[in-house]
Amino acid sequence: MLDRLLGGWRRNPLATGLVGLTVGLLLAYGIGLWQRHAALSERDAVHQTALAAKDAELAAAEARHEECEQSLAAADARIVLLRARTEVYRALIDLDQRNFGLANERLKAATAALQALDPAALGLDPASVTMLREQLEATPVVVASDLEVQRLALLELSARLGALAK
């Protein structure tokens, strides 16, 4: 009986054509799936490589950004020290012009500037900055006939501020 079914099937050209077409379509579909999988795998590898390159570029940009922020913080700290030093020099000028009240205000401004200083940005010892600020606070400009002692004290404070700014 099986012989008859198989034998009859082989003799019918329409059935043979349909079976051949079905097998051909299944084979073509399988080859298409395999090719699509290979193309997607290749594209995925290319995208992973590009993504890794972008991640490395992003990490480098973040490192540069962090370096710039540190440089900016150091520059801001130097500016604060230079402002304090400028205020001390202006106090010296006011002292020479016998403007004792203005000289005291300039010293207070220098002290306030030092309070805003971030010593870590320049790698300074916070204790030395605090000590310098306390010395500025403890240096009043008073009315005197001989201003040389006060002038030398202010020049020393200015020199110490300049040394910190370097």
Secondary structure, DSSP 8 states (H G I E B T S, - for coil): -HHHHHHHHHH-HHHHHHHHHHHHHHHHHHHHHHHHHHHHHHHHHHHHHHHHHHHHHHHHHHHHHHHHHHHHHHHHHHHHHHHHHHHHHHHHHHHHTT-HHHHHHHHHHHHHHHHT--HHHHT--HHHHHHHHHHHHT------S--HHHHHHHHHHHHHHHHHH-
